[in-house]
Amino acid sequence: MRIETDLKLGFKDVMIRPKRSTLSSRAEVTLERNFNFLHSSTSWSGLPIFAANMDTVGTFEMAKVLAKEKIFTAIHKHYTIAEWNTFLDALAPELFQYIAVSTGTGKNDAKKLRDILDGHPSLQFICIDVANGYSEHFVNFLKETRKEYPDKVIIAGNVVTGEMVEELLLAGADIIKVGIGPGSVCTTRVKTGVGYPQLSAIIECADAAHGLGGHIISDGGCVTPGDVAKAFGAGADFVMLGGMLAGHEESGGELVEVDGNKFKQFYGMSSTTAMNKHVGGVADYRASEGKTVTIAYKGKVLHTIMDILGGLRSTCTYVGASRLKELTKRTTFIRVSEQENRIYTE
């Protein structure tokens, strides 16, 4: 046993200090990014935000809306091949670059991934998603996937430490998903005692990834547009959102009405709800590491997206970044003990 005494920070522990700026309007800020990847020859351009690969968020309906805005959706892995075919046949080919195919690490997962990509070879993004990216089995699956798809862009995670980011990049990943336990419906930290404050995880993992020419996605922990800005300011190349995109018309989850008010169900993919739905229940050897909540129905997701993008543009004007790419170079975090005045609550 050992103890690390260095302080680790989450989004609530900091704010971004404003700086002099030559920008006169938020309209002058460019949020689009252009990326080339470590192992793939694919080039990508768009808004570097992901809808999470949860079945209440990463839906085909979500992807249809977000792709038109040049935003990614990591499609959840529980759609059938027939459903994939119907969706992709109706999607404009130029929008395929905003779709990532999610997969687990089992033999059936590998076969399903192959079937999807064989039927639609123009899909370029694979998301290998597990809760614990530190297992040898996961790394081996990543290596085999890279051998089979040498020119696809492979996203792999989740991890929270620089040395594992480096191992996954060297094993064949292009983008590393960073985050263990920060999600709003994730209970890993309280069930297992394992985790890492998200802001520090981003800073350390981005440093490791960028040193090798790789990229990272900050996955989890964003509650407000300001948190998204902090993630980019800390060095994230992409930010993945779950709870912020849940509860919309395009989101999954059952829509219910209580006393005239509409709500949608939202749950973690390791929750009892998800495991009952997809694998017939929680296995005897494990515990649920997610919770199920109902959240107020939010209407169309595009309104929320515009709010997030508007917040990001405003952040950039406060620090003088004319492009989102410049934000991390112009970010100075200050430690704080409070974020906002909450005397009036909704």
MIKOL-424307 format. One record per residue (C-alpha): x, y, z. Coordinates in pm, whole numbers. Example, Ala and Ser with C-alpha at 12.3 -4.5 7.8 and 13.67 -1.06 7.14 Angstrom:
BEGIN
((1230,-450,780))
((1367,-106,714))
***
This chain:
BEGIN
((0,0,0))
((114,353,-75))
((-36,701,-52))
((-1,977,-309))
((-36,1315,-140))
((-50,1539,-450))
((-381,1725,-467))
((-619,1611,-744))
((-896,1838,-870))
((-1244,1812,-1017))
((-1442,2069,-1215))
((-1598,2218,-899))
((-1256,2294,-751))
((-1152,2555,-1011))
((-1261,2843,-1227))
((-1093,2996,-1531))
((-931,3333,-1474))
((-1029,3600,-1732))
((-762,3773,-1939))
((-739,4071,-2170))
((-886,3995,-2510))
((-891,4154,-2853))
((-1215,3974,-2940))
((-1518,4202,-2963))
((-1786,3936,-3011))
((-1857,3569,-2948))
((-1925,3543,-3321))
((-1551,3577,-3383))
((-1479,3246,-3208))
((-1430,2929,-3417))
((-1520,2608,-3235))
((-1447,2362,-3517))
((-1133,2151,-3483))
((-931,1959,-3742))
((-758,1638,-3637))
((-520,1385,-3787))
((-472,1063,-3595))
((-183,854,-3468))
((-250,525,-3650))
((-509,616,-3913))
((-478,828,-4226))
((-829,962,-4162))
((-864,1340,-4122))
((-1159,1477,-3927))
((-1318,1821,-3899))
((-1606,1922,-3676))
((-1719,2027,-3330))
((-1529,1801,-3084))
((-1823,1696,-2866))
((-1949,1339,-2829))
((-2288,1205,-2728))
((-2205,918,-2493))
((-2255,557,-2598))
((-2534,496,-2345))
((-2863,361,-2471))
((-3039,664,-2321))
((-2806,905,-2507))
((-2616,748,-2799))
((-2921,674,-3012))
((-2974,682,-3387))
((-3222,967,-3336))
((-2955,1166,-3150))
((-2701,1096,-3423))
((-2930,1220,-3700))
((-2954,1560,-3532))
((-2597,1596,-3405))
((-2426,1483,-3726))
((-2587,1772,-3912))
((-2420,2002,-3658))
((-2084,1825,-3712))
((-2100,1667,-3366))
((-2013,1304,-3288))
((-2242,1035,-3153))
((-2094,716,-3013))
((-2383,482,-3093))
((-2459,239,-2811))
((-2377,-124,-2877))
((-2721,-278,-2831))
((-2875,-206,-3171))
((-2919,-504,-3403))
((-2747,-534,-3740))
((-3083,-481,-3912))
((-3137,-159,-3717))
((-2788,-41,-3809))
((-2852,-110,-4177))
((-3180,81,-4175))
((-3018,378,-4002))
((-2709,398,-4222))
((-2897,344,-4547))
((-3098,658,-4469))
((-2799,867,-4354))
((-2612,1092,-4596))
((-2262,945,-4657))
((-2090,1273,-4565))
((-2235,1238,-4213))
((-2072,899,-4149))
((-1765,1079,-4010))
((-1971,1182,-3706))
((-2066,826,-3614))
((-1864,592,-3391))
((-1953,222,-3366))
((-1931,104,-3005))
((-1821,-246,-2910))
((-1741,-453,-2606))
((-1452,-699,-2595))
((-1622,-1038,-2629))
((-1622,-1271,-2931))
((-1981,-1183,-3014))
((-1893,-813,-2991))
((-1606,-859,-3238))
((-1834,-1045,-3482))
((-2105,-780,-3462))
((-1849,-505,-3519))
((-1719,-690,-3824))
((-2069,-731,-3964))
((-2144,-359,-3926))
((-1816,-244,-4081))
((-1824,-502,-4362))
((-2168,-375,-4459))
((-2066,-10,-4436))
((-1689,20,-4486))
((-1703,400,-4502))
((-1760,411,-4126))
((-1424,516,-3985))
((-1462,531,-3605))
((-1463,240,-3360))
((-1521,290,-2988))
((-1397,0,-2773))
((-1572,70,-2446))
((-1528,-99,-2109))
((-1559,31,-1755))
((-1205,-82,-1665))
((-946,-12,-1934))
((-662,-152,-1723))
((-718,-520,-1797))
((-481,-727,-2009))
((-780,-872,-2196))
((-883,-521,-2302))
((-536,-436,-2429))
((-518,-761,-2625))
((-859,-696,-2781))
((-740,-350,-2882))
((-428,-495,-3048))
((-636,-749,-3243))
((-882,-479,-3350))
((-598,-263,-3479))
((-463,-558,-3681))
((-803,-622,-3835))
((-879,-254,-3906))
((-541,-90,-3974))
((-684,237,-4105))
((-985,290,-3878))
((-977,546,-3598))
((-996,351,-3272))
((-1124,505,-2950))
((-1039,304,-2637))
((-1115,344,-2266))
((-1179,413,-1994))
((-861,500,-1803))
((-744,792,-1587))
((-364,772,-1568))
((-91,878,-1806))
((97,549,-1815))
((-215,359,-1926))
((-291,622,-2189))
((55,561,-2331))
((10,182,-2326))
((-322,201,-2511))
((-182,438,-2772))
((115,208,-2831))
((-126,-88,-2854))
((-313,74,-3142))
((-560,331,-3010))
((-587,679,-3162))
((-810,842,-2901))
((-825,750,-2531))
((-1145,787,-2331))
((-1062,933,-1989))
((-1286,904,-1682))
((-1363,652,-1408))
((-1661,734,-1191))
((-1738,1103,-1267))
((-2067,1041,-1449))
((-2396,1154,-1296))
((-2546,803,-1296))
((-2221,617,-1227))
((-2169,471,-879))
((-1827,311,-934))
((-1657,543,-687))
((-1894,459,-401))
((-1926,89,-487))
((-1554,24,-538))
((-1364,318,-389))
((-1185,354,-726))
((-1168,672,-932))
((-981,992,-1010))
((-1096,1356,-1001))
((-1179,1439,-1360))
((-993,1768,-1411))
((-663,1622,-1291))
((-724,1307,-1498))
((-767,1521,-1811))
((-454,1726,-1745))
((-233,1422,-1681))
((-377,1205,-1957))
((-370,1484,-2217))
((-3,1542,-2140))
((73,1173,-2190))
((-135,1141,-2507))
((-10,1453,-2680))
((350,1351,-2618))
((290,1046,-2840))
((70,1217,-3098))
((-254,1073,-2957))
((-576,1239,-2840))
((-813,1209,-2544))
((-1185,1235,-2477))
((-1297,1365,-2138))
((-1580,1127,-2050))
((-1809,1226,-1765))
((-1847,1487,-1496))
((-1978,1780,-1703))
((-2292,1929,-1551))
((-2286,2276,-1708))
((-2143,2441,-2022))
((-1874,2584,-1793))
((-1758,2232,-1710))
((-1727,2156,-2082))
((-1511,2467,-2118))
((-1294,2359,-1824))
((-1242,2016,-1983))
((-1120,2175,-2306))
((-912,2423,-2109))
((-746,2134,-1926))
((-633,1981,-2256))
((-915,1751,-2368))
((-937,1713,-2746))
((-1299,1593,-2728))
((-1562,1605,-2453))
((-1820,1328,-2413))
((-2158,1414,-2260))
((-2416,1183,-2106))
((-2645,1348,-1853))
((-2639,1685,-2028))
((-2784,1520,-2342))
((-3025,1286,-2161))
((-3395,1359,-2125))
((-3445,1500,-2474))
((-3680,1400,-2753))
((-3391,1225,-2931))
((-3265,1051,-2616))
((-3350,694,-2525))
((-3532,602,-2206))
((-3900,569,-2133))
((-4107,889,-2141))
((-4351,909,-1849))
((-4602,1171,-1737))
((-4664,1254,-1370))
((-4922,1515,-1270))
((-4904,1667,-1616))
((-4522,1690,-1615))
((-4310,1481,-1852))
((-4000,1289,-1745))
((-3753,1054,-1910))
((-3560,767,-1760))
((-3181,790,-1750))
((-2949,519,-1620))
((-2587,410,-1618))
((-2485,123,-1844))
((-2367,-77,-1542))
((-2693,-17,-1355))
((-2940,-288,-1264))
((-3185,-136,-1515))
((-2939,-164,-1804))
((-2824,-515,-1714))
((-3180,-641,-1673))
((-3260,-495,-2016))
((-2957,-620,-2209))
((-2805,-923,-2032))
((-3089,-1065,-1825))
((-2984,-925,-1487))
((-2686,-858,-1265))
((-2445,-1153,-1259))
((-2383,-1321,-922))
((-2016,-1224,-924))
((-2065,-848,-965))
((-2255,-550,-828))
((-2447,-278,-1005))
((-2225,28,-1056))
((-2488,266,-1189))
((-2816,418,-1084))
((-3148,492,-1252))
((-3310,836,-1231))
((-3596,1023,-1391))
((-3520,1368,-1527))
((-3750,1640,-1652))
((-3819,1617,-2024))
((-3609,1880,-2203))
((-3756,1887,-2553))
((-3533,1892,-2860))
((-3162,1839,-2801))
((-3058,2114,-3041))
((-3157,2381,-2786))
((-2920,2228,-2531))
((-2641,2199,-2789))
((-2674,2567,-2879))
((-2654,2657,-2508))
((-2334,2453,-2468))
((-2173,2600,-2778))
((-2272,2951,-2673))
((-2110,2897,-2334))
((-1792,2773,-2501))
((-1774,3077,-2728))
((-1820,3303,-2429))
((-1538,3127,-2240))
((-1308,3184,-2536))
((-1390,3556,-2543))
((-1311,3587,-2171))
((-956,3456,-2225))
((-889,3586,-2575))
((-901,3258,-2767))
((-1028,3312,-3121))
((-1027,2934,-3179))
((-1121,2649,-2946))
((-780,2501,-3022))
((-620,2797,-2842))
((-829,2766,-2525))
((-595,2537,-2333))
((-297,2766,-2408))
((-488,3062,-2266))
((-638,2887,-1964))
((-524,2962,-1610))
((-719,2772,-1346))
((-767,2924,-1002))
((-854,2715,-697))
((-1188,2814,-543))
((-1407,2715,-250))
((-1733,2818,-417))
((-1861,2840,-775))
((-2182,3042,-764))
((-2431,3221,-544))
((-2715,2975,-489))
((-2950,3179,-273))
((-3220,3140,-540))
((-3264,2779,-648))
((-3495,2637,-911))
***
